[in-house]
Amino acid sequence: MAVIAVSELFEDRGGASAIGQAQSVRTYTRSYLVKTSDKADDVVVVAYATNIPRVGDVYPSDWGAWCRTVTIAQLAGSQAWKVTCEYNSEFEISTNPLQDPAVITWTAEQFQRPTWKDRDGDAILNSAGQFFDTLPTVDDSRFVASIQKNVAVVPTWVAAWQDAVNSIPFTIDGITVAAELGKLNSLKIGNWQERSGIPYRSMSFDIHLRREGWDLEILDQGKKRKGVSVPTATQVGTWGENPSFLYPTVATGTGQDAGEPALLDGQGAQIKSPTPSTAVFLSFGYYQLPLT
């Protein structure tokens, strides 16, 4: 059982160039006549003929187009076959699926989120220096890099990198992402596939980019304040208060219990005559940092 002859059918050569929504794509077609030595030979024998292209081979005169489909059909008789190879330039592949370059696409996601700050980083407060009963909402957009890569095994970092944020800068598609600005999301690993006798799985994931980073930033405010034994000009307090005790926040101008949250200065003391620029935001790290 063997292939005894392979010849290209030059009259079947073809090609085309088309402009799609996102890119232009070049396509080519080549066909071969294959003859085998035994009536029992089937498509598997023909597929391994040494002189026909394999999935992942480049087109001879266009190294930016790769063979993606090999179709085998039996002709008249039991030992003649037609092999059709189709190429296109949509993205690069290799005969070894593990050597395929990563496929990277970019999108932007937009949604609504409540916000404490304006574009200058100041607190959004009413004219009396108090926060609004209901936080205003704004459009929030994030760029998302979607990455697809073939892998030989399920990566060991899958569990540890759940919602992970990068701890050091890295580069993706020529773009440098500073530390703690990228977050892993939407990890998917497909079922086993095979190309050229090499098993592999297709892994894809998204990296969400957020210029503000991923730490939680919360307005420092509350109904209680720390005591201030020697209050400064910007702090609410009474001489001799115990810094280890908590006291009710004071209503400005009355000296009485405010009964509602007031702005604090980051050290637990109540801010006297607060303004948007004197409001303090506390930062809390929440997501893990193993993504390097």
C-alpha positions in Angstrom: 0.0 0.0 0.0 1.7 3.2 -1.2 1.5 6.3 -3.3 3.2 5.7 -6.6 2.7 9.0 -8.4 1.9 12.7 -7.6 1.5 15.4 -10.3 0.1 18.9 -10.0 -2.9 19.8 -12.0 -1.8 23.1 -13.3 -5.1 23.9 -15.0 -6.7 24.0 -11.5 -4.5 26.8 -10.1 -6.5 29.8 -8.9 -6.5 32.7 -6.6 -8.4 35.8 -5.4 -8.0 38.9 -3.3 -11.0 40.3 -1.3 -11.4 43.1 1.1 -13.3 42.1 4.2 -14.6 44.2 7.1 -11.4 44.1 9.0 -8.7 43.2 6.5 -7.9 42.2 3.0 -7.5 38.4 2.4 -5.6 36.6 -0.4 -6.7 33.1 -1.3 -5.1 30.5 -3.6 -5.9 27.0 -4.8 -3.7 24.1 -6.0 -4.7 20.6 -7.0 -2.8 17.3 -7.4 -3.5 14.0 -9.1 -2.3 11.1 -6.8 -2.1 7.5 -7.8 -1.9 4.6 -5.3 -0.7 1.0 -5.7 -3.6 -0.8 -4.1 -7.3 -0.8 -4.4 -7.5 -0.9 -0.6 -5.6 2.4 -0.2 -7.7 5.1 1.2 -7.6 8.9 2.0 -5.2 8.3 4.9 -2.6 6.9 2.6 -3.1 9.7 0.1 -2.9 12.4 2.9 0.6 11.3 3.7 1.9 11.5 0.2 5.3 13.2 0.4 4.9 15.6 -2.5 1.6 17.4 -1.6 1.3 20.4 0.7 0.4 20.0 4.4 -1.8 22.3 6.5 0.5 25.1 7.6 2.7 25.2 4.5 3.2 28.5 2.9 2.2 29.3 -0.7 5.3 29.0 -2.9 5.2 32.6 -4.2 3.4 34.3 -1.3 4.9 33.6 2.1 2.1 35.5 3.8 -0.5 32.9 2.9 -0.7 29.4 4.5 -2.4 26.2 3.5 -5.5 25.7 5.7 -7.5 23.1 4.0 -6.6 19.8 2.2 -9.5 18.0 0.5 -9.2 14.5 -0.9 -11.6 13.1 -3.4 -11.5 9.8 -5.3 -11.6 10.0 -9.1 -12.8 7.3 -11.6 -11.3 4.0 -10.7 -10.1 2.9 -7.3 -6.5 4.1 -7.4 -6.7 7.7 -8.6 -7.3 10.7 -6.3 -7.6 14.4 -6.5 -6.1 16.5 -3.7 -7.1 20.1 -3.5 -5.1 22.5 -1.2 -6.6 25.9 -0.3 -4.5 28.8 1.1 -5.3 32.1 2.6 -3.5 35.0 4.3 -6.0 35.6 7.1 -3.4 34.7 9.9 -0.2 32.7 10.2 -0.1 29.0 11.0 2.6 26.3 10.9 2.7 22.6 10.1 3.5 22.3 13.8 0.4 23.7 15.6 2.5 24.5 18.7 4.6 26.9 16.6 1.7 28.9 15.4 2.1 32.5 16.6 -0.5 33.9 19.0 -3.5 35.5 17.3 -4.3 38.9 19.0 -7.3 41.0 18.4 -8.4 44.3 20.2 -11.8 45.4 21.2 -13.3 48.0 23.7 -15.9 47.3 26.3 -18.2 50.0 27.7 -20.5 50.0 30.7 -21.8 52.2 33.4 -20.1 52.5 36.8 -20.7 54.7 39.9 -17.8 57.1 40.6 -16.5 59.1 43.5 -14.0 61.2 41.6 -13.9 63.8 38.7 -11.3 63.8 36.0 -8.9 65.8 38.2 -9.0 63.2 40.9 -11.1 65.4 43.2 -14.1 64.0 45.1 -17.5 64.6 43.6 -19.4 66.4 46.4 -22.3 68.7 46.7 -21.9 72.5 47.3 -22.0 71.8 51.1 -18.9 69.5 50.8 -21.0 66.4 51.4 -21.3 63.3 49.2 -24.5 62.9 47.2 -27.1 60.5 48.4 -26.8 58.6 45.2 -23.4 58.3 43.4 -23.4 59.6 39.8 -22.7 57.0 37.1 -20.5 57.5 34.1 -19.4 55.6 31.0 -16.4 53.4 31.7 -14.5 51.9 28.7 -11.7 49.3 28.8 -9.5 48.1 26.0 -9.5 44.3 25.8 -6.7 42.2 24.1 -8.0 38.8 23.1 -5.3 36.2 22.7 -5.5 32.7 21.2 -2.5 30.3 21.3 -2.1 26.5 20.8 -0.7 24.6 23.8 0.5 21.1 24.4 -1.0 20.8 27.9 -3.3 22.8 30.2 -1.0 25.4 31.8 -0.2 24.9 35.5 -1.0 28.6 36.3 -4.7 28.3 35.4 -6.0 28.1 39.0 -3.4 30.5 40.5 -4.0 33.2 37.9 -7.8 33.6 38.3 -8.6 37.3 37.9 -4.8 37.9 38.2 -3.3 41.4 37.7 0.2 41.8 36.3 2.9 42.5 39.0 5.5 43.8 36.5 5.2 45.5 33.1 4.8 43.4 30.0 4.4 43.9 26.3 1.6 42.7 24.1 1.3 43.3 20.4 3.9 46.0 20.7 2.0 47.8 23.5 3.7 48.1 27.0 1.3 47.5 29.9 2.5 49.0 33.1 2.4 47.0 36.4 -1.1 46.4 37.8 -3.0 47.7 34.8 -3.9 44.4 33.1 -6.2 41.8 34.4 -6.8 38.2 33.1 -10.3 37.3 32.2 -12.4 34.8 30.1 -9.9 31.9 30.0 -11.0 29.1 27.7 -9.2 25.9 26.7 -10.7 23.8 23.9 -10.7 20.0 23.3 -7.9 18.0 21.9 -7.1 18.5 18.2 -4.4 17.1 15.9 -2.3 18.5 13.0 0.6 16.8 11.3 0.4 14.1 13.9 0.9 16.6 16.8 -1.9 16.8 19.4 -2.7 20.3 20.8 -5.4 22.3 22.5 -6.5 25.9 21.6 -6.3 28.3 24.6 -7.8 31.8 24.5 -8.1 34.5 27.1 -8.7 38.2 27.4 -6.5 40.8 29.1 -8.5 43.9 30.3 -6.6 47.1 30.5 -7.6 49.8 33.0 -5.5 53.0 33.1 -6.5 53.7 36.8 -5.4 50.2 37.8 -7.4 47.6 39.6 -7.1 48.7 43.3 -10.3 49.6 45.1 -10.4 53.3 45.8 -13.0 54.3 48.4 -13.9 57.7 49.8 -12.7 58.0 53.4 -15.8 58.8 55.3 -17.9 57.5 58.2 -20.1 58.3 61.1 -17.3 57.9 63.6 -13.9 59.7 63.8 -10.7 59.1 65.8 -10.1 61.5 68.7 -7.6 64.3 68.1 -5.8 65.4 71.3 -4.2 68.4 69.5 -6.4 69.3 66.5 -4.9 71.1 63.6 -6.6 73.9 61.6 -8.0 71.3 59.2 -9.2 68.7 61.8 -12.4 68.5 63.8 -11.6 67.7 67.5 -11.4 68.9 71.0 -8.2 69.4 73.0 -7.4 66.4 75.1 -9.5 63.8 73.1 -8.1 60.3 73.4 -6.7 59.2 69.9 -7.5 55.6 70.8 -11.2 56.3 71.1 -13.9 56.8 68.4 -16.2 59.8 68.6 -19.3 60.7 66.7 -18.7 62.9 63.6 -19.6 66.5 64.3 -22.0 68.7 62.3 -20.0 71.6 61.0 -20.9 74.8 62.9 -22.9 73.2 65.7 -20.4 71.0 67.5 -23.1 68.4 67.8 -23.3 64.8 66.6 -23.8 64.9 62.9 -25.6 61.5 62.8 -24.4 60.9 59.2 -21.1 60.1 57.4 -18.5 62.9 57.2 -15.2 63.1 55.3 -12.1 61.8 57.1 -8.5 62.8 56.5 -7.0 59.4 55.8 -5.8 59.1 59.5 -9.3 58.8 61.0 -9.8 62.4 61.9 -12.8 64.4 60.6 -11.9 67.1 58.0 -13.0 70.6 58.9 -14.7 72.5 56.1 -14.2 69.8 53.5 -13.8 70.5 49.8 -13.6 68.2 46.7 -9.8 68.7 46.7 -9.3 67.8 50.4 -11.3 64.6 50.3 -9.2 61.5 50.8 -9.5 58.2 49.0 -8.3 55.0 50.5 -6.7 52.4 48.2 -7.1 48.7 48.8 -5.4 45.9 46.7 -7.9 43.2 46.0 -6.8 41.1 43.0 -3.9 38.7 43.2 -0.6 39.7 41.5 1.0 36.5 40.1 0.5 37.5 36.4 4.0 38.3 35.1 
